[in-house]
Amino acid sequence: MAESSIKTVTENRKARHDYFIEETYEAGIVLTGTEVKSLRAGKANLKDSYAKVENGEMYLCNMHISPYEQGNRFNVDPVRMRKLLLHKGEINRLFGKVKQQGLTLVPLKVYFKRGRAKVELALAKGKKLYDKREATAEKDARRDIERNLRSKNQ
């Protein structure tokens, strides 16, 4: 059997900078036809988006999918709430963790897997300013070390 082809549409790189990622989940997403065409063209943005549980169902909020150029009247609101497809047990578990531990559900990336649109959701804890500074300092130090090693090898 062939490998399942995964085509990444968009990533939320800022999420890894702003949050400690604890667990990740894969969820399907309910879209209209023009939204799927726009996603295939790579016209989506996960900036400031999050997931929430409402009435026992999970929704993705503030994800921007640009209107499809040839969509005319079939286009929908670019930042509407979109339903995520997860098992009931997973939704209840995530809802409990969000309520008790003060975690957040943040989408990390949107991609196509076997022709279906999927969202990688992360259970995340917000970083404080000093945590961000520490991570940046570590990254700079690692970059300096690699630069020095490269210059010695040449």
C-alpha positions in Angstrom: 0.0 0.0 0.0 1.3 3.5 -0.9 2.2 6.0 1.8 -0.6 8.4 2.7 0.3 11.7 1.0 0.2 14.7 3.4 0.1 18.2 1.8 0.5 20.9 4.3 -1.6 24.0 3.6 -0.6 26.3 6.5 1.2 26.2 9.8 0.9 28.2 13.0 4.6 28.8 13.7 3.9 31.4 16.4 2.0 28.8 18.4 5.2 26.9 19.2 6.8 30.2 20.3 3.8 31.3 22.5 2.9 28.0 24.0 4.3 24.8 25.6 2.8 22.0 23.5 1.7 19.1 25.7 -0.3 16.8 23.4 -1.4 16.9 19.8 -4.5 15.5 18.1 -5.7 15.1 14.5 -9.2 16.3 13.8 -11.2 16.5 10.6 -12.8 19.8 9.7 -16.3 20.5 8.1 -15.9 22.9 5.1 -17.9 24.0 2.2 -16.8 23.4 -1.4 -15.3 26.8 -2.1 -13.4 26.7 1.2 -11.8 23.4 0.2 -10.8 24.9 -3.2 -9.3 27.9 -1.4 -7.4 25.7 1.0 -6.0 23.6 -1.9 -4.7 27.0 -3.3 -3.0 27.6 0.1 -5.1 30.6 1.1 -5.5 30.1 4.8 -4.2 31.7 8.0 -4.2 30.2 11.5 -3.0 33.4 13.3 -5.0 34.1 16.5 -7.1 31.0 16.0 -8.2 28.6 18.7 -10.6 25.7 19.3 -13.4 25.6 21.9 -16.1 23.1 23.0 -19.7 24.2 22.7 -22.7 22.0 23.4 -20.6 18.8 23.3 -19.1 19.7 19.9 -15.7 21.2 19.1 -15.3 24.3 16.9 -12.4 26.1 15.4 -12.6 29.9 15.8 -10.8 32.8 14.0 -9.2 30.6 11.3 -9.2 32.7 8.1 -9.8 31.0 4.7 -9.8 33.6 1.9 -12.8 33.6 -0.4 -12.3 31.5 -3.6 -12.0 33.8 -6.6 -14.4 31.9 -8.8 -16.8 31.2 -5.9 -19.1 34.3 -6.3 -22.3 33.7 -4.3 -21.1 30.3 -2.9 -18.4 31.9 -0.8 -19.0 32.0 3.0 -17.7 34.2 5.8 -13.8 33.9 5.8 -13.6 33.7 9.7 -16.7 31.7 10.5 -16.7 29.0 13.2 -15.9 25.6 11.7 -16.9 22.3 13.3 -14.1 19.9 14.1 -14.6 16.1 13.8 -13.4 14.2 16.9 -14.8 11.3 18.9 -17.1 12.2 21.7 -14.7 10.7 24.3 -11.8 12.8 23.0 -13.9 16.0 23.1 -15.0 15.3 26.7 -11.4 14.5 27.7 -10.1 17.7 26.1 -12.9 19.8 27.6 -12.0 18.5 31.1 -8.3 19.3 30.6 -9.1 22.8 29.4 -11.5 23.5 32.3 -9.4 22.0 35.1 -5.8 22.7 34.1 -6.3 26.0 32.3 -4.9 24.7 29.0 -5.7 26.0 25.6 -6.6 24.2 22.3 -4.5 25.7 19.6 -4.4 24.6 15.9 -0.8 24.0 14.8 -1.3 23.2 11.1 -3.9 22.5 8.4 -3.2 19.8 5.9 -4.7 17.3 3.4 -4.4 13.6 4.2 -5.8 11.2 1.6 -7.8 14.1 0.1 -9.4 15.1 3.4 -8.8 18.4 5.2 -7.3 17.8 8.7 -6.3 20.1 11.5 -3.5 19.3 14.0 -4.7 20.5 17.4 -2.5 21.0 20.3 -3.3 21.0 24.0 -1.0 23.9 25.1 -0.1 26.0 28.1 0.8 29.6 27.6 4.4 30.8 28.0 5.3 33.7 30.2 7.6 36.4 28.8 10.7 35.1 30.6 10.1 31.6 29.1 10.1 33.2 25.6 13.3 35.1 26.3 14.9 31.9 27.6 13.9 30.0 24.5 15.2 32.7 22.2 18.5 32.8 24.1 18.9 29.0 23.8 18.2 29.2 20.0 20.8 32.0 19.6 23.4 30.1 21.6 22.8 26.9 19.5 23.1 29.0 16.3 26.4 30.5 17.5 27.8 27.1 18.3 26.9 25.7 14.9 28.4 28.8 13.2 31.7 28.3 15.2 31.8 24.6 14.3 31.2 25.3 10.6 33.9 28.0 10.5 36.5 25.6 12.2 35.7 22.8 9.7 36.4 25.0 6.7 
